[in-house]
């Protein structure tokens, strides 16, 4: 990735590189078992402070669209006391990506993934599927229309 001089705009991503990053993000985030004690080593939680005001300060350093997603789930899920939201960062295909992940008090989860510039590249509903061996495996149903997952949040509200 080229470094841009101060004041210049970052190079635009081609449609193919965005598609590759989106696929990598879905492949990476889709099978994560968020209930597990250990998340992937290269996944960093960005809102790890002990108090909500401190968490908001941490989130306030992220791209605007990532902040907006975090605030949406914070207001509609965490404040309503039926789940919690966190922001994460990982490096995929040599590029940093952000994820806003919301877990509910049940088995559902909501995820929105953004590229480094803050452009939303994937959204989906998380849950568990029968693994055929008497257990369950994490699964993510990715939206065909970006952001559709938010309708499910407000319908559950």
Backbone as CSV, one residue per row, in Angstrom:
resi,resn,N_x,N_y,N_z,CA_x,CA_y,CA_z,C_x,C_y,C_z
1,UNK,0.855,-1.169,0.000,0.000,0.000,0.000,0.897,1.226,0.000
2,UNK,0.675,2.111,-0.938,1.494,3.311,-1.059,1.134,4.307,0.033
3,UNK,2.130,5.045,0.471,1.900,6.098,1.454,1.633,7.376,0.686
4,UNK,0.575,8.071,1.029,0.195,9.296,0.345,0.822,10.492,1.031
5,UNK,1.253,11.490,0.253,1.777,12.706,0.866,0.708,13.367,1.732
6,UNK,1.145,14.139,2.718,0.218,14.836,3.606,-0.715,15.696,2.768
7,UNK,-1.992,15.639,3.069,-2.980,16.454,2.376,-3.557,15.799,1.140
8,UNK,-2.974,14.703,0.671,-3.541,14.053,-0.505,-4.564,13.020,-0.065
9,UNK,-5.444,12.670,-0.984,-6.465,11.674,-0.687,-5.886,10.283,-0.910
10,UNK,-6.321,9.293,-0.125,-5.850,7.938,-0.364,-6.302,7.462,-1.741
11,UNK,-5.535,6.563,-2.309,-5.892,6.015,-3.615,-7.216,5.274,-3.505
12,UNK,-8.043,5.420,-4.524,-9.336,4.740,-4.540,-9.121,3.246,-4.745
13,UNK,-9.953,2.441,-4.102,-9.892,0.999,-4.292,-10.627,0.642,-5.563
14,UNK,-10.090,-0.303,-6.285,-10.800,-0.789,-7.457,-11.933,-1.684,-6.982
15,UNK,-12.896,-1.912,-7.868,-14.025,-2.774,-7.518,-13.536,-4.174,-7.172
16,UNK,-12.506,-4.656,-7.886,-12.017,-6.010,-7.616,-11.311,-6.085,-6.265
17,UNK,-10.543,-5.048,-5.886,-9.872,-5.098,-4.584,-10.883,-4.973,-3.450
18,UNK,-11.941,-4.182,-3.656,-13.001,-4.086,-2.648,-13.719,-5.425,-2.517
19,UNK,-13.992,-6.072,-3.644,-14.651,-7.381,-3.616,-13.775,-8.414,-2.910
20,UNK,-12.471,-8.363,-3.150,-11.548,-9.297,-2.497,-11.502,-9.050,-0.992
21,UNK,-11.482,-7.781,-0.599,-11.463,-7.453,0.823,-12.775,-7.873,1.485
22,UNK,-13.886,-7.660,0.804,-15.191,-8.066,1.333,-15.237,-9.574,1.534
23,UNK,-14.766,-10.328,0.548,-14.739,-11.789,0.671,-13.842,-12.205,1.832
24,UNK,-12.662,-11.589,1.938,-11.748,-11.915,3.037,-12.394,-11.606,4.386
25,UNK,-13.111,-10.485,4.470,-13.782,-10.104,5.719,-14.866,-11.112,6.082
26,UNK,-15.660,-11.520,5.107,-16.713,-12.505,5.374,-16.114,-13.844,5.793
27,UNK,-15.041,-14.251,5.110,-14.382,-15.513,5.456,-13.767,-15.456,6.853
28,UNK,-13.271,-14.303,7.238,-12.621,-14.142,8.545,-13.646,-14.019,9.674
29,UNK,-14.575,-13.069,9.541,-15.510,-12.785,10.632,-16.654,-13.790,10.715
30,UNK,-17.062,-14.373,9.598,-18.218,-15.263,9.565,-18.183,-16.415,10.545
31,UNK,-17.083,-17.166,10.621,-17.071,-18.338,11.504,-16.579,-18.089,12.934
32,UNK,-16.328,-16.848,13.304,-15.833,-16.591,14.666,-16.896,-16.973,15.692
33,UNK,-16.468,-17.723,16.702,-17.342,-18.045,17.830,-17.120,-16.966,18.885
34,UNK,-17.988,-15.960,18.868,-17.834,-14.803,19.752,-18.066,-15.163,21.212
35,UNK,-18.664,-16.323,21.473,-18.882,-16.745,22.859,-17.648,-17.438,23.432
36,UNK,-16.676,-17.718,22.594,-15.464,-18.410,23.043,-14.608,-17.488,23.908
37,UNK,-13.803,-18.106,24.738,-12.912,-17.340,25.611,-11.798,-16.655,24.834
38,UNK,-11.371,-17.255,23.749,-10.247,-16.703,22.991,-10.677,-16.363,21.563
39,UNK,-10.600,-15.090,21.235,-10.875,-14.647,19.871,-9.572,-14.727,19.078
40,UNK,-9.625,-14.632,17.743,-8.393,-14.683,16.953,-7.359,-13.668,17.451
41,UNK,-6.102,-14.062,17.413,-5.019,-13.239,17.964,-4.899,-11.881,17.287
42,UNK,-5.210,-11.800,15.997,-5.045,-10.518,15.297,-6.302,-9.647,15.344
43,UNK,-7.265,-10.023,16.161,-8.489,-9.241,16.322,-8.371,-8.437,17.612
44,UNK,-8.390,-7.123,17.484,-8.197,-6.254,18.652,-9.489,-5.512,18.980
45,UNK,-9.931,-5.628,20.233,-11.094,-4.863,20.672,-10.660,-3.427,20.910
46,UNK,-11.428,-2.481,20.371,-11.057,-1.067,20.424,-11.803,-0.274,21.483
47,UNK,-12.809,-0.850,22.111,-13.605,-0.139,23.126,-13.539,-0.893,24.450
48,UNK,-12.342,-1.126,24.918,-12.142,-1.996,26.076,-12.144,-1.281,27.426
49,UNK,-12.419,0.011,27.443,-12.431,0.757,28.708,-13.540,0.243,29.623
50,UNK,-13.399,0.525,30.904,-14.350,0.033,31.902,-15.646,0.834,31.981
51,UNK,-15.631,2.088,31.551,-16.839,2.911,31.657,-17.332,3.304,30.267
52,UNK,-18.628,3.529,30.152,-19.185,3.925,28.859,-18.615,5.244,28.348
53,UNK,-18.428,6.271,29.187,-17.817,7.498,28.664,-16.417,7.250,28.085
54,UNK,-15.642,6.402,28.733,-14.301,6.087,28.217,-14.391,5.266,26.934
55,UNK,-15.347,4.345,26.873,-15.549,3.573,25.633,-15.892,4.514,24.487
56,UNK,-16.763,5.492,24.745,-17.164,6.438,23.699,-15.965,7.265,23.221
57,UNK,-15.062,7.597,24.127,-13.842,8.312,23.726,-13.005,7.442,22.794
58,UNK,-12.893,6.162,23.129,-12.128,5.249,22.283,-12.773,5.123,20.903
59,UNK,-14.077,4.956,20.870,-14.795,4.822,19.600,-14.734,6.125,18.811
60,UNK,-14.683,7.251,19.508,-14.620,8.553,18.851,-13.386,8.756,17.994
61,UNK,-12.396,7.897,18.122,-11.179,7.982,17.317,-11.295,7.202,16.006
62,UNK,-12.385,6.479,15.825,-12.572,5.634,14.642,-13.223,6.430,13.515
63,UNK,-13.189,5.903,12.282,-13.863,6.597,11.177,-15.338,6.856,11.493
64,UNK,-15.866,7.935,10.958,-17.219,8.399,11.273,-18.281,7.312,11.090
65,UNK,-18.233,6.570,9.994,-19.264,5.554,9.756,-19.167,4.398,10.754
66,UNK,-17.968,4.109,11.227,-17.801,3.081,12.256,-18.403,3.588,13.566
67,UNK,-18.148,4.852,13.889,-18.743,5.463,15.084,-20.265,5.423,15.004
68,UNK,-20.809,5.767,13.832,-22.267,5.783,13.668,-22.857,4.395,13.885
69,UNK,-22.200,3.370,13.356,-22.690,2.003,13.551,-22.639,1.624,15.028
70,UNK,-21.528,1.913,15.683,-21.394,1.615,17.108,-22.506,2.306,17.888
71,UNK,-22.721,3.582,17.613,-23.749,4.346,18.333,-25.147,3.798,18.074
72,UNK,-25.424,3.354,16.844,-26.728,2.761,16.526,-26.990,1.555,17.427
73,UNK,-26.038,0.641,17.488,-26.226,-0.565,18.297,-26.166,-0.257,19.794
74,UNK,-25.358,0.704,20.180,-25.299,1.094,21.590,-26.663,1.609,22.036
75,UNK,-27.275,2.475,21.224,-28.568,3.067,21.586,-29.709,2.063,21.494
76,UNK,-29.705,1.222,20.454,-30.837,0.330,20.211,-30.747,-1.020,20.906
77,UNK,-29.563,-1.427,21.297,-29.400,-2.741,21.922,-28.838,-2.620,23.343
78,UNK,-27.657,-2.021,23.468,-27.008,-2.000,24.785,-27.777,-1.143,25.783
79,UNK,-28.185,0.056,25.387,-28.944,0.926,26.285,-30.311,0.322,26.602
80,UNK,-30.877,-0.410,25.638,-32.161,-1.080,25.853,-32.002,-2.359,26.682
81,UNK,-30.765,-2.705,27.000,-30.437,-3.809,27.900,-30.832,-5.183,27.371
82,UNK,-30.630,-5.404,26.053,-30.835,-6.761,25.539,-29.627,-7.269,24.766
83,UNK,-28.464,-6.625,24.998,-27.226,-7.074,24.373,-26.120,-6.064,24.597
84,UNK,-24.993,-6.298,23.931,-23.862,-5.380,24.055,-23.148,-5.256,22.715
85,UNK,-22.461,-4.136,22.546,-21.770,-3.835,21.293,-20.290,-3.606,21.573
86,UNK,-19.455,-3.990,20.616,-18.017,-3.730,20.700,-17.491,-3.409,19.310
87,UNK,-16.383,-2.686,19.279,-15.702,-2.358,18.024,-14.368,-3.090,17.992
88,UNK,-14.021,-3.587,16.816,-12.806,-4.373,16.644,-12.033,-3.898,15.424
89,UNK,-10.769,-4.287,15.394,-9.916,-4.012,14.245,-9.099,-5.267,13.959
90,UNK,-8.962,-5.585,12.669,-8.127,-6.710,12.241,-7.432,-6.311,10.949
91,UNK,-6.369,-7.001,10.617,-5.686,-6.782,9.348,-5.972,-7.958,8.430
92,UNK,-6.552,-7.650,7.274,-6.878,-8.662,6.276,-6.325,-8.217,4.932
93,UNK,-5.646,-9.104,4.257,-5.084,-8.798,2.938,-4.228,-7.535,2.973
94,UNK,-3.516,-7.334,4.075,-2.642,-6.179,4.208,-3.352,-4.872,4.484
95,UNK,-4.634,-4.927,4.796,-5.403,-3.711,5.063,-6.153,-3.844,6.384
96,UNK,-6.181,-2.768,7.136,-6.938,-2.761,8.387,-8.429,-2.689,8.065
97,UNK,-9.207,-3.466,8.788,-10.663,-3.401,8.687,-11.222,-3.269,10.098
98,UNK,-12.380,-2.647,10.183,-13.079,-2.481,11.453,-14.342,-3.323,11.430
99,UNK,-14.729,-3.812,12.587,-15.995,-4.520,12.725,-16.712,-3.980,13.952
100,UNK,-18.000,-3.753,13.805,-18.862,-3.430,14.934,-19.720,-4.668,15.125
101,UNK,-19.552,-5.314,16.264,-20.232,-6.576,16.522,-21.112,-6.431,17.756
102,UNK,-22.352,-6.853,17.624,-23.319,-6.773,18.708,-23.806,-8.173,19.040
103,UNK,-23.701,-8.546,20.293,-24.236,-9.815,20.756,-25.474,-9.559,21.591
104,UNK,-26.462,-10.416,21.449,-27.694,-10.249,22.213,-27.676,-11.167,23.432
105,UNK,-28.681,-11.013,24.262,-28.815,-11.884,25.424,-29.240,-13.290,25.005
106,UNK,-29.642,-13.448,23.744,-29.960,-14.764,23.185,-28.789,-15.240,22.344
107,UNK,-29.078,-15.925,21.260,-28.016,-16.456,20.401,-27.720,-15.592,19.186
108,UNK,-28.483,-14.524,18.970,-28.283,-13.697,17.782,-27.132,-12.728,17.959
109,UNK,-26.571,-12.346,16.844,-25.548,-11.313,16.823,-25.683,-10.526,15.539
110,UNK,-25.194,-9.324,15.545,-25.228,-8.454,14.373,-23.807,-7.976,14.122
111,UNK,-23.413,-7.930,12.858,-22.059,-7.496,12.548,-22.062,-6.581,11.332
112,UNK,-21.263,-5.526,11.426,-21.023,-4.634,10.299,-19.515,-4.507,10.166
113,UNK,-19.019,-4.643,8.940,-17.582,-4.596,8.675,-17.293,-3.415,7.755
114,UNK,-16.209,-2.711,8.048,-15.832,-1.495,7.320,-14.378,-1.591,6.870
115,UNK,-14.072,-0.977,5.722,-12.666,-0.896,5.337,-11.987,0.182,6.175
116,UNK,-10.687,0.368,5.963,-9.921,1.296,6.788,-10.452,2.728,6.709
117,UNK,-10.992,3.109,5.550,-11.520,4.461,5.375,-12.893,4.631,6.018
118,UNK,-13.497,3.531,6.470,-14.802,3.614,7.104,-15.958,3.281,6.190
119,UNK,-15.687,2.781,4.989,-16.772,2.389,4.071,-17.267,1.000,4.468
120,UNK,-18.570,0.896,4.665,-19.168,-0.384,5.044,-19.038,-1.363,3.876
121,UNK,-18.507,-2.561,4.156,-18.303,-3.543,3.092,-19.100,-4.829,3.302
122,UNK,-19.591,-5.076,4.507,-20.383,-6.282,4.762,-21.201,-6.090,6.031
123,UNK,-22.408,-6.654,6.024,-23.262,-6.654,7.213,-23.983,-7.995,7.274
124,UNK,-24.301,-8.439,8.474,-24.979,-9.717,8.558,-25.516,-10.043,9.936
125,UNK,-26.264,-11.134,9.969,-26.878,-11.666,11.184,-26.130,-12.931,11.578
126,UNK,-25.731,-12.988,12.833,-24.999,-14.149,13.331,-25.915,-15.047,14.157
127,UNK,-25.576,-16.302,14.166,-26.315,-17.266,14.961,-25.542,-18.568,15.029
128,UNK,-26.245,-19.650,15.272,-25.615,-20.965,15.354,-26.420,-21.943,14.521
129,UNK,-25.714,-22.872,13.874,-26.353,-23.907,13.063,-25.948,-25.272,13.616
130,UNK,-26.810,-26.236,13.425,-26.524,-27.608,13.830,-25.290,-28.093,13.073
131,UNK,-24.325,-28.637,13.790,-23.105,-29.115,13.127,-23.209,-30.566,12.663
132,UNK,-24.375,-31.195,12.858,-24.581,-32.570,12.423,-23.964,-33.603,13.356
133,UNK,-23.348,-33.152,14.434,-22.702,-34.066,15.376,-23.203,-33.830,16.797
134,UNK,-24.396,-33.288,16.908,-24.980,-33.046,18.220,-24.589,-31.723,18.848
135,UNK,-23.900,-30.889,18.103,-23.488,-29.589,18.618,-23.883,-28.481,17.658
136,UNK,-23.295,-27.343,17.857,-23.611,-26.185,17.034,-22.332,-25.504,16.585
137,UNK,-22.417,-24.826,15.459,-21.283,-24.088,14.923,-21.728,-22.662,14.606
138,UNK,-20.870,-21.681,14.839,-21.244,-20.295,14.525,-21.488,-20.133,13.027
139,UNK,-22.463,-19.326,12.702,-22.773,-19.057,11.303,-23.163,-17.595,11.149
140,UNK,-22.874,-17.045,9.997,-23.277,-15.675,9.688,-24.015,-15.679,8.365
141,UNK,-25.190,-15.080,8.354,-25.943,-14.889,7.116,-25.689,-13.458,6.676
142,UNK,-24.914,-13.318,5.611,-24.523,-11.989,5.140,-25.653,-11.355,4.350
143,UNK,-25.872,-10.081,4.568,-26.923,-9.335,3.874,-26.608,-9.211,2.391
144,UNK,-27.639,-9.330,1.565,-27.465,-9.047,0.138,-27.543,-7.544,-0.102
145,UNK,-28.191,-6.833,0.816,-28.241,-5.363,0.765,-27.548,-4.850,2.021
146,UNK,-26.440,-4.135,1.825,-25.679,-3.634,2.970,-26.572,-2.858,3.934
147,UNK,-26.466,-3.187,5.196,-27.213,-2.483,6.224,-28.568,-3.074,6.553
148,UNK,-28.992,-4.087,5.820,-30.314,-4.679,6.063,-30.438,-5.226,7.485
149,UNK,-29.330,-5.626,8.076,-29.347,-6.181,9.424,-29.934,-5.195,10.434
150,UNK,-29.807,-3.910,10.176,-30.327,-2.923,11.135,-31.843,-2.990,11.268
151,UNK,-32.523,-3.383,10.207,-33.977,-3.537,10.271,-34.346,-4.599,11.300
152,UNK,-33.562,-5.661,11.354,-33.833,-6.726,12.320,-33.627,-6.233,13.747
153,UNK,-32.679,-5.329,13.924,-32.433,-4.768,15.256,-33.621,-3.932,15.693
154,UNK,-34.081,-3.040,14.835,-35.187,-2.162,15.214,-36.500,-2.931,15.309
155,UNK,-36.647,-4.030,14.558,-37.837,-4.867,14.686,-37.858,-5.598,16.023
156,UNK,-36.676,-5.907,16.564,-36.575,-6.598,17.861,-36.687,-5.649,19.033
157,UNK,-36.510,-4.371,18.764,-36.466,-3.352,19.812,-37.749,-3.276,20.593
